[in-house]
């Protein structure tokens, strides 16, 4: 009976809060990842300079390819029509499929975050595999999370409401950086490793709980067609999308001028974000460590890590 209060409170949370909380469970991991993975492999695992640049180059290529690839696979799975069979996924079924995907990919993202902080292979190989694995699950989580925005809200006002909670929870996720600086110690890595395990477990449980609540909301909306909170209806998706091959998809992107400008600006933004975040702890240690307090250092790290990088991070 004691659980009735918290359970009723969780079930009563607005859909916008539940949706926005998914940003928190991603941000608490990603901010720590951005700040410490370079320092960990350079200062703790002693990765060679050649292995580091090989890993970063392969990661750059994979990071560039997986966004359109996973986007095409997602749309091909959920939105492609099947005119011969006359079947297709309803928009409500698409929402449920994306929520279930988040329920799987979120905990896997947390697991891929953990493999950075335990040496289990030669440093160069671990660096390469960890980066590609983590970025793959991060892309999948961001892809389904952002795709849900259009499915959960019809009007611009409702989407702004959802984005407001995403920004709010993203700022809250920066608190993990404040705490991380207190645990970071290259000489004794066990305390920082335990901190990362705590973050990962909390994030995984958060993804499971939030996606379960979202699934209940979507299913409830199916039983109550007049529900105003969800845009999902019983119509068929993909009736105007049609089947498109990966080659056709890439050809269309390559000839879309606005997309090319977007990619160029995104490249500059991501480079700035990664250079700023990845190497700032090293700058802080060698230039300012003897002149600032622990609280000042954690504040500077949190300032650098927020806002979180976009999907292509």
C-alpha distance (Angstrom), angle and dihedral (degrees) to the residues before:
residue distance angle dihedral
X1 . . .
X2 3.79 . .
X3 3.79 89.5 .
X4 3.78 92.8 56.1
X5 3.81 93.8 82.4
X6 3.83 98.6 52.2
X7 3.79 92.2 39.7
X8 3.80 92.0 51.2
X9 3.81 89.6 47.2
X10 3.82 91.8 52.5
X11 3.79 92.4 46.9
X12 3.80 89.0 50.9
X13 3.82 95.1 55.0
X14 3.82 113.8 117.6
X15 3.80 115.8 -105.9
X16 3.83 89.8 -118.3
X17 3.82 90.9 59.1
X18 3.81 93.0 48.8
X19 3.80 91.5 47.2
X20 3.81 92.4 47.0
X21 3.81 92.3 48.8
X22 3.81 89.0 67.2
X23 3.80 86.6 68.9
X24 3.80 89.7 56.2
X25 3.81 92.7 53.5
X26 3.81 89.9 51.8
X27 3.80 97.6 41.5
X28 3.82 97.1 51.5
X29 3.80 87.7 61.0
X30 3.78 101.0 35.8
X31 3.80 97.3 51.6
X32 3.80 91.0 53.0
X33 3.80 90.6 45.1
X34 3.80 93.1 52.5
X35 3.78 94.0 49.7
X36 3.78 102.1 42.6
X37 3.79 113.3 26.9
X38 3.82 94.5 82.2
X39 3.80 93.3 44.9
X40 3.80 90.3 46.7
X41 3.79 95.4 54.0
X42 3.81 95.0 38.4
X43 3.81 100.4 42.2
X44 3.82 104.3 23.9
X45 3.81 106.4 28.8
X46 3.83 93.3 31.0
X47 3.79 95.8 -138.1
X48 3.79 114.7 -167.4
X49 3.79 119.3 -108.2
X50 3.83 92.1 -118.3
X51 3.82 93.6 49.8
X52 3.80 90.4 47.4
X53 3.80 94.1 54.6
X54 3.80 93.1 42.6
X55 3.80 89.4 52.7
X56 3.80 93.0 47.0
X57 3.82 91.7 48.4
X58 3.81 93.8 50.6
X59 3.80 89.4 44.7
X60 3.81 90.3 51.5
X61 3.81 91.2 53.2
X62 3.80 94.2 45.0
X63 3.80 91.0 45.3
X64 3.81 89.5 54.3
X65 3.79 93.9 48.2
X66 3.78 104.2 41.0
X67 3.81 96.7 62.4
X68 3.84 96.4 62.5
X69 3.81 91.6 32.6
X70 3.80 95.5 53.8
X71 3.80 90.4 39.8
X72 3.79 91.1 54.9
X73 3.80 92.6 45.3
X74 3.81 90.4 49.9
X75 3.81 94.4 49.1
X76 3.79 91.5 42.1
X77 3.80 90.6 53.7
X78 3.80 99.2 42.0
X79 3.79 107.6 24.9
X80 3.79 108.4 32.1
X81 3.78 113.2 109.8
X82 3.76 123.5 -133.7
X83 3.76 105.0 -148.9
X84 3.79 95.6 173.1
X85 3.76 95.7 56.4
X86 3.78 95.0 33.4
X87 3.77 90.1 -134.6
X88 3.75 131.4 122.2
X89 3.73 142.3 149.9
X90 3.78 117.8 -85.9
X91 3.78 115.3 -127.2
X92 3.80 88.5 -111.1
X93 3.78 89.8 53.8
X94 3.82 89.4 50.5
X95 3.81 90.3 53.3
X96 3.79 91.5 49.2
X97 3.81 90.8 47.9
X98 3.80 91.5 51.3
X99 3.81 91.7 47.1
X100 3.82 90.5 50.4
X101 3.80 89.3 48.7
X102 3.81 89.7 53.5
X103 3.78 88.9 49.2
X104 3.82 88.6 59.2
X105 3.79 102.6 33.2
X106 3.82 95.1 46.7
X107 3.82 95.3 61.8
X108 3.82 89.5 41.0
X109 3.81 88.4 54.1
X110 3.80 88.6 53.2
X111 3.81 90.0 49.5
X112 3.81 92.5 49.2
X113 3.82 87.8 50.2
X114 3.80 90.1 57.0
X115 3.81 96.1 54.7
X116 3.81 90.5 69.0
X117 3.76 94.4 67.1
X118 3.82 101.1 50.5
X119 3.83 119.7 64.6
X120 3.81 107.6 -129.4
X121 3.81 103.9 147.7
X122 3.81 140.0 20.7
X123 3.81 106.7 -55.3
X124 3.81 95.7 -114.6
X125 3.81 94.3 49.1
X126 3.80 93.3 43.8
X127 3.81 90.5 48.9
X128 3.80 92.2 53.5
X129 3.80 96.6 44.0
X130 3.80 95.0 43.2
X131 3.80 93.6 50.7
X132 3.81 94.8 48.7
X133 3.81 93.9 43.0
X134 3.80 94.2 47.8
X135 3.79 93.8 45.5
X136 3.80 91.2 49.7
X137 3.80 93.7 56.2
X138 3.80 91.9 40.7
X139 3.81 89.5 54.5
X140 3.81 92.1 48.2
X141 3.80 92.4 49.0
X142 3.81 93.4 47.7
X143 3.80 91.9 44.0
X144 3.80 95.2 54.9
X145 3.79 93.3 37.9
X146 3.80 94.2 54.3
X147 3.80 92.5 40.8
X148 3.80 88.8 57.2
X149 3.79 90.0 60.2
X150 3.81 92.2 74.2
X151 3.80 91.4 43.5
X152 3.80 97.2 49.8
X153 3.82 98.3 45.1
X154 3.79 130.8 39.1
X155 3.80 103.1 -175.6
X156 3.80 129.1 60.5
X157 3.81 88.6 -120.9
X158 3.81 92.3 56.6
X159 3.79 92.0 46.9
X160 3.79 90.5 50.0
X161 3.80 87.4 51.5
X162 3.80 91.2 53.7
X163 3.81 91.8 45.9
X164 3.80 90.2 51.0
X165 3.79 91.1 60.3
X166 3.81 90.5 44.7
X167 3.81 89.7 55.6
X168 3.79 91.5 44.9
X169 3.80 93.4 51.9
X170 3.81 90.9 42.7
X171 3.79 89.4 58.3
X172 3.79 89.8 47.4
X173 3.80 89.2 52.4
X174 3.80 89.5 62.3
X175 3.80 87.8 71.6
X176 3.81 87.5 79.3
X177 3.81 87.7 68.7
X178 3.82 91.9 53.4
X179 3.80 88.7 55.3
X180 3.81 95.5 40.9
X181 3.80 94.5 63.7
X182 3.79 89.7 60.6
X183 3.82 91.1 56.2
X184 3.80 99.2 39.1
X185 3.81 110.6 111.1
X186 3.79 121.1 148.6
X187 3.80 91.8 -164.4
X188 3.82 93.9 54.1
X189 3.79 107.6 27.7
X190 3.81 96.3 172.2
X191 3.81 96.3 87.5
X192 3.81 93.0 50.3
X193 3.81 89.8 45.7
X194 3.82 90.4 53.4
X195 3.81 89.2 48.6
X196 3.82 90.5 53.7
X197 3.81 91.2 48.5
X198 3.80 89.0 53.3
X199 3.80 91.3 50.3
X200 3.80 92.3 47.9
X201 3.81 94.4 48.7
X202 3.80 91.6 47.8
X203 3.81 91.5 47.9
X204 3.81 93.7 48.0
X205 3.80 92.6 48.9
X206 3.79 89.7 46.2
X207 3.80 92.0 53.8
X208 3.78 91.4 48.9
X209 3.80 93.2 48.7
X210 3.81 96.7 43.0
X211 3.81 94.5 47.3
X212 3.79 90.4 48.2
X213 3.81 90.1 53.6
X214 3.81 91.5 47.0
X215 3.78 91.3 49.6
X216 3.79 90.4 52.4
X217 3.82 90.1 50.7
X218 3.81 92.8 51.0
X219 3.79 92.9 46.6
X220 3.80 90.6 47.4
X221 3.81 89.6 50.6
X222 3.78 87.9 54.3
X223 3.76 89.8 58.2
X224 3.83 90.9 44.5
X225 3.82 107.5 44.7
X226 3.79 92.2 -175.7
X227 3.79 93.7 62.2
X228 3.84 105.5 132.0
X229 3.80 97.5 -159.9
X230 3.78 97.8 71.1
X231 3.76 129.3 58.6
X232 3.78 92.4 -162.1
X233 3.77 113.4 112.5
X234 3.76 136.4 170.3
X235 3.80 96.9 -95.4
X236 3.78 122.2 116.2
X237 3.78 119.6 -98.4
X238 3.75 124.6 -140.3
X239 3.77 98.1 33.1
X240 3.81 89.9 131.3
X241 3.78 99.0 27.7
X242 3.77 100.1 71.8
X243 3.77 126.0 -175.2
X244 3.80 115.1 -53.6
X245 3.77 128.5 179.2
X246 3.79 124.2 -130.9
X247 3.80 90.4 -111.6
X248 3.81 92.4 53.4
X249 3.78 90.1 47.0
X250 3.82 93.1 52.6
X251 3.81 91.0 44.7
X252 3.81 90.8 54.5
X253 3.80 91.5 48.6
X254 3.80 92.9 48.3
X255 3.80 91.1 54.3
X256 3.80 96.4 45.2
X257 3.80 105.7 99.9
X258 3.80 96.6 -162.7
X259 3.79 90.0 51.5
X260 3.81 91.3 52.9
X261 3.81 91.2 51.6
X262 3.80 89.3 47.8
X263 3.81 91.1 51.7
X264 3.80 91.3 49.8
X265 3.80 93.1 51.0
X266 3.79 90.9 43.5
X267 3.81 89.5 53.0
X268 3.80 91.2 54.7
X269 3.80 92.3 45.6
X270 3.79 94.9 48.1
X271 3.81 92.5 46.1
X272 3.80 90.3 51.4
X273 3.80 92.0 45.8
X274 3.79 94.6 49.7
X275 3.77 96.6 42.4
X276 3.79 90.8 47.0
X277 3.80 96.1 45.7
X278 3.82 102.3 33.6
X279 3.79 97.6 50.4
X280 3.80 101.0 31.8
X281 3.85 94.1 88.9
X282 3.82 88.5 55.0
X283 3.80 91.2 49.5
X284 3.79 90.0 46.5
X285 3.79 92.7 51.3
X286 3.79 98.0 47.0
X287 3.80 100.3 36.0
X288 3.80 108.4 29.2
X289 3.81 110.1 15.2
X290 3.82 93.7 101.8
X291 3.80 94.4 46.8
X292 3.83 105.8 46.5
X293 3.78 135.3 60.0
X294 3.81 126.5 -116.8
X295 3.80 92.0 -104.9
X296 3.81 92.1 50.0
X297 3.79 91.0 50.4
X298 3.79 92.6 50.9
X299 3.81 90.2 48.3
X300 3.81 91.8 52.1
X301 3.81 91.6 48.5
X302 3.79 91.9 49.8
X303 3.80 90.4 49.4
X304 3.80 91.7 52.5
X305 3.79 94.9 45.9
X306 3.82 96.2 53.3
X307 2.95 132.4 111.7
X308 3.77 97.5 38.3
X309 3.77 119.2 -119.7
X310 3.80 118.9 -101.2
X311 3.77 127.4 -99.4
X312 3.74 93.9 -74.9
X313 3.75 92.2 61.0
